[in-house]
Amino acid sequence: MKAGGRQSVGMLKSIPVAVIMARKEVARGRWKVPSWRAVGVVAGDNVPGAEARRVPLPPVDGSPQYLWGGFALNLYRDGTESYWYNLVSDNPSLFIVCSETEDGEMVPSAVTASPDEASSQIEVDSQVYSTPIPPEVYLQIEAVVVEHHRPQEKKVRRRKRWTGEAGQ
């Protein structure tokens, strides 16, 4: 994942993935504007590489769909707590970070399993779409979390004595 500027230091696993996005024209007043959604993420041995950039797929319900390949879901040691919270949530998701071109095209730039990373991308005005985690990817994320996640001990803060006397 390049979006957050992270390096491969601490990277535990890299899973090749491709993204499927769908575009639909919606009416806003007298205008029609594009509305995008993430259809899903595909993974496996035969995932298309970087040469699959905006490959048209058959439309569904009149909405054109596009395949974007060449992505990697990178899992980092410092993200295991965020991955764990994602996996135990009601809707475990992958997050697709996108940017919009001048002509309204939504271009994916990264895929992450970290809700924290997705939130930070939203704060810098990237578009982020979520989609359910494919089962084969879920199992790989789960294996990384089980092997590498060490929950932080909760520390109880003690109040400092404000009086300068040790006996009171």
C-alpha positions in Angstrom: 0.0 0.0 0.0 1.5 3.3 -1.1 -1.3 5.6 0.0 -0.1 6.2 3.5 3.6 6.4 2.6 4.4 3.3 4.6 7.5 1.3 3.9 7.9 -2.4 3.9 9.5 -2.3 7.3 7.3 -4.4 9.6 5.3 -5.8 6.7 4.1 -9.3 7.6 2.3 -10.3 4.5 1.4 -9.0 1.0 -1.7 -10.4 -0.7 -2.3 -9.6 -4.4 -5.8 -8.3 -5.0 -7.9 -6.6 -7.7 -10.8 -4.2 -7.2 -14.1 -4.2 -8.9 -15.9 -0.8 -9.1 -19.3 0.1 -10.5 -20.6 3.4 -11.9 -24.2 4.5 -12.0 -25.6 7.8 -13.2 -28.0 9.3 -10.6 -30.2 12.3 -11.0 -29.4 15.3 -8.8 -32.0 18.0 -9.7 -31.8 18.5 -13.5 -28.3 17.0 -13.7 -27.0 13.4 -13.9 -23.9 12.8 -12.0 -21.8 9.6 -11.6 -22.1 7.6 -8.4 -19.5 5.0 -7.7 -19.5 2.0 -5.4 -17.1 -0.8 -4.6 -18.5 -4.1 -5.8 -15.8 -6.2 -4.3 -12.2 -7.3 -4.0 -10.9 -10.5 -5.6 -7.8 -12.4 -4.6 -6.1 -15.6 -5.5 -3.4 -17.1 -7.7 -4.9 -15.7 -10.9 -5.5 -12.1 -9.8 -4.8 -9.7 -12.7 -1.6 -7.6 -12.4 -1.0 -3.9 -13.0 -1.8 -4.3 -16.7 -5.5 -4.6 -15.7 -6.2 -1.0 -15.2 -9.9 -0.1 -15.7 -10.8 -3.2 -17.6 -14.5 -3.1 -18.5 -16.6 -5.9 -17.2 -20.2 -6.9 -18.2 -22.7 -4.3 -16.8 -25.0 -5.4 -14.0 -28.5 -3.8 -13.9 -27.3 -1.3 -16.5 -24.3 -0.1 -14.4 -20.9 -0.5 -16.0 -18.3 -2.3 -13.9 -14.5 -2.0 -14.1 -11.7 -4.2 -12.9 -8.6 -2.6 -11.5 -5.6 -4.9 -10.9 -2.1 -4.6 -9.6 -2.9 -4.0 -5.9 -1.5 -5.6 -2.8 -3.2 -5.8 0.5 -0.1 -5.3 2.8 -0.4 -6.3 6.4 1.9 -4.6 8.9 3.0 -5.6 12.4 1.8 -2.2 13.8 -1.6 -2.7 12.3 -2.6 -6.0 13.9 -4.8 -4.4 16.6 -6.7 -2.5 13.9 -7.1 -5.7 11.8 -8.3 -7.6 14.9 -11.0 -5.0 15.6 -12.0 -5.2 11.9 -12.3 -9.0 12.0 -14.4 -9.1 15.1 -16.7 -6.3 13.9 -20.3 -6.9 12.7 -19.1 -6.3 9.1 -15.5 -7.2 8.5 -14.4 -5.1 5.5 -11.6 -4.2 3.1 -11.3 -0.5 2.4 -10.6 0.8 -1.1 -8.9 4.2 -1.2 -9.7 6.2 -4.4 -9.2 9.6 -5.9 -11.5 11.3 -8.3 -10.3 12.6 -11.7 -11.6 15.8 -13.2 -14.0 14.0 -15.4 -15.7 12.2 -12.5 -13.8 8.9 -12.8 -13.0 7.1 -9.5 -9.5 5.6 -9.6 -8.5 3.2 -6.8 -5.0 3.8 -5.4 -4.8 1.3 -2.5 -6.5 -1.5 -0.5 -6.3 -1.8 3.2 -7.8 -4.0 6.0 -7.2 -1.3 8.6 -10.2 0.9 9.6 -7.7 3.3 11.2 -5.8 3.7 7.9 -9.1 4.1 6.1 -10.1 6.9 8.5 -6.8 8.7 8.0 -7.4 8.6 4.2 -10.8 10.1 4.6 -9.3 12.9 6.7 -7.0 13.8 3.7 -10.1 14.0 1.4 -9.6 10.6 -0.3 -12.8 8.7 -1.2 -12.9 5.4 0.7 -15.3 2.5 -0.1 -15.8 -0.6 1.9 -16.5 -4.1 0.7 -16.8 -7.4 2.5 -13.6 -9.4 2.9 -13.4 -12.4 0.6 -13.1 -15.6 2.6 -9.6 -16.5 1.4 -8.4 -13.1 2.4 -10.2 -13.2 5.8 -8.3 -16.4 6.6 -4.9 -14.9 5.8 -5.6 -11.7 7.8 -6.8 -13.9 10.7 -3.7 -16.0 10.6 -1.5 -12.8 10.7 -3.5 -11.5 13.7 -3.4 -14.8 15.6 0.4 -15.1 15.1 1.5 -11.5 15.6 -1.1 -9.5 17.7 -0.2 -9.0 21.3 -3.0 -7.0 23.1 -1.7 -4.1 25.1 -2.1 -4.3 28.9 -4.4 -1.8 30.3 -2.6 0.4 32.7 -4.4 2.0 35.7 -3.3 5.6 36.2 -2.6 6.6 39.7 -3.1 10.1 40.9 -0.1 12.0 42.0 0.0 13.5 45.5 -0.2 17.2 45.2 1.0 17.8 48.7 4.7 17.9 49.0 4.6 15.7 52.1 5.4 12.1 51.8 3.5 11.0 55.0 0.1 12.4 54.1 
